[in-house]
Amino acid sequence: MTALKSETMTHEAGISKVERNPVANLWLAALTIVLALFATCTLVLVAWPILAWIGANFNG
């Protein structure tokens, strides 16, 4: 194996072992929860009037 190939493999192995900052993990978790709540609330606020309209017009 050439020296260049060996160095490339070592470098790639090092990249896969990088760990994320614990503070970044907390921010990522918080933003994920906020995004999930936002998406859920948006879907409910959009779907509720549509379902009410369908129920009123089609006697559902």
Protein Blocks (a to p, Z undefined) as FASTA:
>chain_A
ZZklmmmmmmmmmmmmpccdfklmmmmmmmmmmmmmmmmmmmmmmmmmmmmmmmmmnoZZ
